[in-house]
Amino acid sequence: MTDADPVNRLLATARGEPVDEPFRVTGVMVQYYYVCKRELWFESRNLEIDRENATVVRGTRVDETAYSDKRENLHLGMISLDLLDDGRVVEVKPSSTLTEPAEMQLSYYLWYLDRVADIQRDGVLAHPRERKREPVELTTERSEKVETAIRGIHDIVNQSSPPPAEEKPFCDSCAYHDFCWC
């Protein structure tokens, strides 16, 4: 396959079809695309994050303890789902401060299930520490945003150097902080 559209290449890769240049996108990559494109570039190069970072530790703790009785961590190709609850895909986050990136990560999971496995599901974004649950549906608009993000991710990860650092309110808590500001 020689299709240049990253969305088609991703779908072909996910379906196991022959692809000249396989292209993979994870949910974390979609989240980083909406949070910080530089962070996405670092992730694409497998640069290890600071595991001692307070934000990473908190997220890991929530990931390990929330819904522990239901937790499944289902892996399907490029995606890894936190859990399924009553047929809905649940994405667990420690905080609701970065809602759009989390919603788009979950939307990517729903899009992937729909386009790759022909499974239609709704989702729930869960913030157990805040006792909040937000429904997420894969609408036409969200599907288009997911596909735009896939194309944008492709452009970023194929750059030879990271995008320039941009000061954002959450930079101090980022696990890649030292790559940008030291």
N, C-alpha and C positions, 0 to 999 in steps of 0.2 A: 504494500500500500504506500502510495506517495502523496496522499492528501496533506496539504500544508496546514489545514485548519486544526489548531490544537485540540478543539473539542472532539473532532472526528478521530484524531490520532489517539486521544485518551480513551474514547469508547472502543476503538479497535484493540488497543492494548489490553483494556479490561476484559474484553470478550475473547482474548487469546488469538486474535486474528494476526496474520503476518503484517508487521509494520516495520518499515525501514528504520525509523527512529521512534522507538517506544516512548510514550509520554505518560508519566504517573503524577497524580496529584492526591495528596492526603488531606484529611479534614483540617489538620493543623496548618497546612500550607494555606488553605482558604482563610482560616482565622487570621494568620499572620498577614495575608494580603490586605485585609481590612484594618489591621492594627498598625503595621509598619512594614513597608516594602523592603527595607534594609534587613529587618529581622527575617523576612521570608528568604532573602538571598542567602543569609548566613545558614538558615535551616537547610536550604537546598544543597549546601556544601558540606552538610553533616558536621558543622562546627558545634561542638558540645556546649550546651548551656551551663550556666553556673547552678549546679544542683543545690548549693547552699543558700541561694537567693531566697529571701523570705517569701516572696510571691510564689516561687516554684514549690517551696516546702509546703505552704498553705494549700496550694492547688493539689499537690500529691496527697496530702492528708485527707482533703475532701474526697478526692478520687478513690482513695482506699477505704474510707469509712462510710460514705453516703450510700444508702441502698445496698449495704453489704449482703443482706439476705436475698436480694434479687439480682445482684450484680452478675453479669455474664461476660462482658468484654467479647463481643462477637466480632470476628474478623471475616470480612468478605472482600477479597481482592485488595483494593487500595484503601478500603475504609475499615475503621475499627469503631464499633458502636459500644457505648457504655452499657446500655441495657434496653430491653424491650419490655414494655409494661402495657398490658391490655392491648397488644398489637401495635402500640405506638413506639416510635424510636425516641428514647430519652437521652439527651445530652446533659451531663451534670457539670456545672460550673460553680466555683467557689463564691462568685460575686456577680451581681448584675451591672457592674460599672461599665463593661464593654459589651453592651447588648448586641449591637449590629454584627460585630465579628462572630459572636457565638451563634446568633440566628443564621448567619450565612454558612457557618460550618455545618450546622444541623441541616440547613437547606441543601447543601452539597450532598450530605448523606442521603436525604430523601430523593434528590435528583439522581444520584448514582444508583440507588435501588430501583428507581423507575426505569431509567434508561439502559442499565446493564442487566438487571435481573428481572425486569418486568414486574416488580413488586411495588404497589402503591401503598404508602403509609403516611400517616400524619406524624408529627413530632411534638415533643414537649421539651422545652428548655427549663431545666430544674436548677434552682439555687437553694440547696437544702439549708444552708446556714441562715438564709433570709426567709425560709419557709415559703418560697415563691415557685410557682410553676406557670410557664407561659406556653400556650399552644402555638405551634408553627405548622403551617400548611404549605405545600409546594404549589404555589400559584404560577400562572404563566409569567407574571412579572418576576417572581423569585427565580424561576428557571432561567429567564433571560439574564438576570444578575449573576447567577452561578456561571453561566456560559461566558459572560463578559469577564468574570474573575478568572476562569480557567485560561482564557486568552491572555489576560494580564499577567497571570502567574508564569505562563510560558515565556512571555517577553522578559520578565525579570530574571528568571532562573537561567536564561540563556545569555545574559549579560556577562561580560568578562570581569567586571568589578561591581561591587555593591552600589546601589543607589546612594546618593549623598545622605548624610545624617540630617534628620529634621528634629528639632526640639519639640517634644510632645509632653503633655502633663504627666504621663506615666513612665517617662524614660528612666527616672531614678529607680523604679521598681522592676525594670526589665532585666531579664537574665543575660542579655547581650550588652548591657550598659557599657562595660569596659571596652567593647569593640568599637564603640562610637565616640566615647567621651574621655578616654584616657590617653 
